[in-house]
Amino acid sequence: MPHQTPQAAQWRRVLFVAAFLACGSSVVMAQAPASDPVVAKVDGVEIHQSDLALAEEEVGASLPQDATPEARRNYLVTHLIDMILLSRAAEEQGLSGSDDFKRRFAAMRTKLLAGLLLRQIAQRNVSDQAMHKVYDDAVKQMGDEQEVRARHILVESEDQAKAILADLKKGADFTELAKQKSKDPAAADGGDLGYFTKDQMVPEFADAAFKLDKGKISEPVKTAFGWHIIKVEDKRKKPLPTYDQVKDQLATVVIQQSQAELVNKLRGQAKIERMDVKPAAALPPAPSAAPAPAVTAPGKK
């Protein structure tokens, strides 16, 4: 679930309270099937298990992440009890007839209906056929990108780098020297950086690494991090993730694309008038997912 800003979380809680305020003095929770047990009552008003699920959607993100399941459940039940009591008190004070309540409740209704429609569109459009199309398009865009697997030894000065290079030319083991001399975190792995594409490294390092043949060692290379000696262990075409490895990401892309198409279609069918901008200003297109999911095959080696 995406992280919510404090403002968004607050707005969701306001709408949740408004939903209870709309119920009036005879508050009735959502009708529940027989298999949906009652977990609490407030002056006869039943709170069902399904009501806890709705409360979890609304306020769950604000609960402590380390709370036990029992603690979360107790909080949600208490929250629902308080909302029922507050809604009844608000009704007694006539707040349900106020203009402020009516505006908030209308906004909540609009948001809820829009969300339900978008969810329906998502469920309707996610299919293996649609996801395979996104996958195939992504594969075409990725092309034949190359990767290098390299080790490096990082030191402070050029003189240190030259001394290490001299030792290597005399037959010293690169992996052992990296463990002994390198100040990079990868030193513990013998300087192994795994496989990387050219754009994943700073330009000076990437240029040097991709020019080397397999098994070759570079001259000292200076970057903002210090001086490097690089050894290329392997070169290959970047392996593509399998369909199953990125299936969840593909589903997200399909959902975002289908929802954006619906929004743009509805905009095109509607007469939309903006009073706060010049007539020539146009609505931006509904945000859509990038056609190719940003994915890589698991594992660095």
GUTOR-321221 format. One record per residue (C-alpha): x, y, z. Coordinates in steps of 0.001 Angstrom, whole numbers, plus 500000, padded with zeros to 6 digits. Example, Ala and Ser with C-alpha at 12.3 -4.5 7.8 and 13.67 -1.06 7.14 Angstrom:
<atoms>
512300495500507800;513670498940507140;
</atoms>
This chain:
<atoms>
500000500000500000;501306503348499026;502608505679501820;500080508347502728;500982511917503596;499711513167506985;497309515460505116;495882512578503099;495492510423506189;493730513266507995;491344513785505088;490483510075505040;489727510181508760;487508513243508299;485526511445505619;485254508384507828;483771510479510629;481402512105508148;480103508713507116;479019508064510685;477565511532511073;475367510830508057;473714507939509858;471691510130512179;470560509448515726;469574505855514918;473043504843513771;473038501574511826;476230499940510642;476438498448507145;474155495458506630;476203492313507154;475599488682506164;474976485978508759;478591484858508450;479753488320509562;479878488125513368;479006490963515729;482099492060517650;480565494839519782;477376496796520448;476858500449521374;473389500980522870;472146498224520585;474000499367517460;475965496401516130;479588496530514990;480458493615512710;483737492037511646;483311493608508196;483124497038509846;486577496400511322;487886495691507821;486552499042506604;488035500813509621;491382499138508894;491322500634505394;490622504080506781;492875504362509831;495135501301509704;498050503276508266;498085505510511350;498489502613513779;501939501722515166;503675499315512798;504796497119515690;501308496763517179;500209493177517744;497121491885515869;495185491964519145;496233495566519834;495234496643516308;491873494941516665;491214496589520041;492097499985518610;489761499523515620;486842498378517785;487376501321520161;487618503657517178;484282502464515794;482632502759519198;483875506348519529;482675507220516023;479175505960516788;479042507947520019;480402511081518325;478011510792515405;475039510529517744;476210513559519714;476743515504516479;473239514602515305;471777515801518583;473506519152518014;472051519409514509;475398519180512703;474035516859510014;471979519747508679;474905522164508441;476310523361505133;479785522220506163;478578518659506727;476681518583503442;479758519746501495;481999517182503173;479501514394502716;479064515244499011;482837515199498578;483042511844500335;480297510377498139;482034511602494972;485367510161496049;483865506821497055;481979506382493775;485062507312491734;487168504850493701;484670502033493247;484532502612489497;488327502663489200;488513499430491188;485914497859488914;487879498913485826;491034497425487328;489380494087488022;487845494001484562;491000494803482589;493723492819484317;494239489653482293;497161487502481192;496644488732477629;496888492405478630;499889491784480890;501692489779478200;501246492694475796;502835495107478285;505639492614478888;506329492154475173;506386495921474601;508799496345477518;511114493654476179;511261495408472808;512159498713474464;514910497185476598;516739495936473501;520287494562473811;521549496511476804;524983495364477938;526182494632481455;529626494300482971;530592492403486084;533622494022487683;535707494214490807;537460497347491965;539893498583494553;539187502093495830;541928504160497510;542512507791498469;545404508782496184;546808508170492729;550108506999494230;548297504318496226;546444503202493095;549687503001491109;551342500931493838;548416498480493826;548533498251490037;552249497455490240;551533494641492704;548865493257490390;551258493263487453;553677491240489598;550985488585490083;549188489664493256;545623488366493625;543073491113492873;540473489733495285;542897489587498194;544273493059497523;540741494432497415;540015492918500810;543215494370502246;543461497777500567;540067498964499306;538040501459501330;534833500588499459;532119498528501241;532503495911498500;536009495170499841;534568492398502002;533503490647498767;536877491137497150;535703494348495473;532947492528493589;530300494959492301;528237492331490541;526684493054487150;525783496641486271;524733498681483270;526632501734482121;524145504200483556;524368502675487026;527901503951487645;529472507404487546;530620508221483988;534397507991484603;534089504553486178;531570503266483634;533605504438480633;536708502679481900;534916499455482824;533017499092479547;536167499696477459;538027496834479149;537968493311477767;537025490420480009;539831489603482446;541664492908481925;542661495467484584;542449499233484182;544938501987484801;544075504163487836;540680505847487329;539733509003489247;536165509700490349;534587511816493084;534997508818495396;538751508488494970;541053506391492766;539983503028491374;541662500002489886;539048498051487948;539047494438486826;536348493211484422;535249489690485275;532546489255482646;530466490968479962;527021489962478817;523711491103477371;521486492183480245;519174489249481040;515492490021480860;513238489164483794;510738486436483067;507052487185482803;506355485517486155;509077487531487903;507390490845487036;503769489755486905;502702491993489798;504367495040488209;502716494240484877;499311494126486569;499966497579488050;500848498967484610;497687497502483048;495536498942485839;497056502416485556;496753502455481780;493110501310481791;492160503828484466;493893506658482607;492090505691479385;488743505822481180;489439509228482726;490559510697479392;487499509239477654;485139510747480233;486879514111479937;486400514015476188;482674513333476557;482065516059479120;481728519824478816;484392521044481235;484587524744482049;487473526206484051;486708529562485605;490103529902487263;492278529762484110;492371531306480659;490104529619478066;493092528287476093;494376526254479035;493757522537478695;493555519759481215;496686517612481323;496171513996480308;495347511573483089;498574510118484502;499443506727483094;502128504166483774;505286504042481724;504891501422478985;507897499490480218;508085498545483906;511399499394485521;512492495905486424;515655493850486516;516315490196486894;516809489157490526;520329488720491875;523499490668491286;525655487843490007;
</atoms>
